[in-house]
Amino acid sequence: MSLLILAQEHIDKTTWYPTILGFLVVLAGIGLFCGSAYVLLATNLGARLGFLVAFTGVMGFMVVLSSLWITTQSPLNTLKGSVPAWEVKEVVNDLPASKVGAAKTIERQGKKVDPVEAANVKAAVDEALVTKVANAAEPLEEGDNEFARFDVVTNYLVENTYEVGGSDPEFLNFEFTHQPEYAVVEFCEAETPEVEFGRPPEEAQCVPNSDKSGFVVLERNLGSLRLPPIVAFLSSILLFGLGLLALHWREKDEAAAEEREERETAGPAPVPAKV
């Protein structure tokens, strides 16, 4: 076991490993799982009928599996889309200059959030306001530093965090859409005082009338966590129904062929004798 682990550590991470090798492992797994069942059915039912039975059985299994993916509270290790997250829409110096109408009055109509939710919002703010530096592993993309104003996280302070909007629609009441949810983070440039030897550092203070201070306007992206399982479920139902329909048509064709063969074997019906 130790030799195997040591060998894996010395494998070069190239396009062949793990990308192409991963695809080959998945294809081989599908081929062995589905192919072995098809070979067994083909030897007993024939190639065509065995394929229909194997295909319909796999699609029925996918219907059950994808339904479990949808109903699982946290669909781990399954098909899943993007998770909910805050997206930065703009950074402005004053709220009246915002293009988002709900952000202009959020200080009056919104509410201040608790520290836990404020920390979740700040994670998106840090990613937007701090300048990203390109490296060999993660090169810069267009728009990465669109809202950047500071070099490090300690160069600014978050004063207030507000939220407004959002909804919890109920399907039974024919509510199918969510109202947009916005957050506004008020930040300021931080002035770090000098640390004197032998004394604890003082808390950073906001620089008054700084051009770098302002507001970050964010919108809640609800994500698409369960969209891929739903698409897989609907696709599996469609293919499962087609498989059942093909088996039904084949059964009707075989019944019609047997009936026709019986009529041909019995010969023409006897003509009744004339009296």
Secondary structure, DSSP 4 states (H G I P E B T S, - for coil): -HHHHHHHHTS--BTTTBHHHHHHHHHHHHHHHHHHHHHHHHHHH-HHHHHHHHHHHHHHHHHHHHHHHHH-SS-TTS---PPPEEEEEEEESSGGG-S-HHHHTHHHHSEEPPHHHHHHHHHHHHHHHBPP---SSS---TTTTSS--BSSGGGEEEEEEEEEE-----GGGT---PPPEEEEEEEEEEEPPPPPTTSPPPPPEEPTT-TT-EEEEEEEE---TTHHHHHHHHHHHHHHHHHHHHHHHHHHHHHHHHHHHHHHHH-SPPPPPP-
